[in-house]
Amino acid sequence: MNITGNTLLITGGGTGIGRALAEALHARGNRVIVTGRREAPLRAVAAANPGMAWGTLDMAGSSPVRGFAGQGAVREQAEVLAI
């Protein structure tokens, strides 16, 4: 896998290891979409990293995942999913 030029969906990307991973991969030229349950941390990470997209997503069931796939944040197929 190339480390640059990918579209990546990272769950838990608003805080901790998920945020660090999202920021590092975004800095390497990837299109990153961060997701999580809490909107405020997701907004903060996206604001700190121009061009990064975000969306709320609770991975507790399949219905929320299907609903998220239809949201505007995901406009192209993600090549990598980091959970």
N, C-alpha and C positions, 0 to 999 in steps of 0.2 A: 504494500500500500504506500502511496505517496503521502508525505506528511503535509503537503500544501495542496491547495486547490480543491479540497473536498467539501461536501456539505455534511455537517455533523449535527446530530440531535443529542444533547446531553441532558439527562434527567438529573435532578438535584443540583442544577447548575447555578443556583442563587447563592450558595454559601459553601464554605469548607473546600474539600477536595474537588467537588464538582465545579465550583467556581474557578479554582486554580487551573484545572484541566481546560475548562472553556476558554479562559483568558490566554493560556499558553498556546492552544491550538488556533485561536483567533489571531494572535500575534504572528503566527506562521503563515497567514494568508488563507485560512480556511473560512468558509461561511459557517457560522456557528449559531445554532438555535438552542437556547437554554430553557429548560422547563423545570417546574417544581410546583408545590402546593400553594406557596405564599407569594402573592403578587409583588409586594414591596421589595424583597431581595432581588427578584428577577428584574424589576425595573431598574434597580440600582446598578446591577452588573451590566445591563444593556446600556445604561447612560454612561457608564465609565468606559465602555468599549464601543465607540461609534461603528455602526454597521452590524452589530450583533442583534439578532432577533430573540424574542422571548414569548412564552405563553404558559399559562397555568395548566397543570396536568397532574392529576392524582392517579398513580399507577395501580390503585387498589382493584380495578376491574377493567374489563375490556370495553365497556361503553364509553368511559371517558377518553380512552385512547382513540377510539374511532371518531369521537367528536372532535378531538384535538387535530386529527389529520385533516379535517375539513376547515380548520381555522386559517386565517390569512398568513400566519407565521410560516406555515409549511407550504411553500409555493413550488417546490421542486423535490424530487426524491432525495432523501438523506442516504448517503453512502455508508455512514457509520452511525451506530446507535450506541452511546455509552450510558450504561445504567449504574 
